Amino acid sequence: MPEIINVFLPGIFLLVEGIRDIKKKQISMISVSSFAGIGLVLRMVFDLNSWYQSIAGAGIGLFLLLVAKMTKEKIGYGDGWVILVTGIYLGFRYNLFLLTKIK
């Protein structure tokens, strides 16, 4: 059951923030913080993936935030925050897969 939650919650997050992005061209930092916090708590309680995997997955988002800063938002900050949150849940490999498959 925890594995299903670990996939379901980032899916809900992507759906909610995708709709918000289409409508308002922005994401909610409250949503980002909430889902990130829930992901960290779930990771601690259920030990779904190693800390290394969560940190490495979130690191992809941190890298995108750095690229957004360096390119004056050619890639938006929202993209970095979203990938950071999904990385907490999915870990490095699956978050990289998610990033490369989204068009």
Secondary structure, 3 states (H helix, E strand, C coil): CHHHHHHHHHHHHHHHHHHHHHHHCCCCHHHHHHHHHHHHHHHHHHCCCCHHHHHHHHHHHHHHHHHHHHCCCCCCHHHHHHHHHHHHHHHHHHHHHHHHHCC
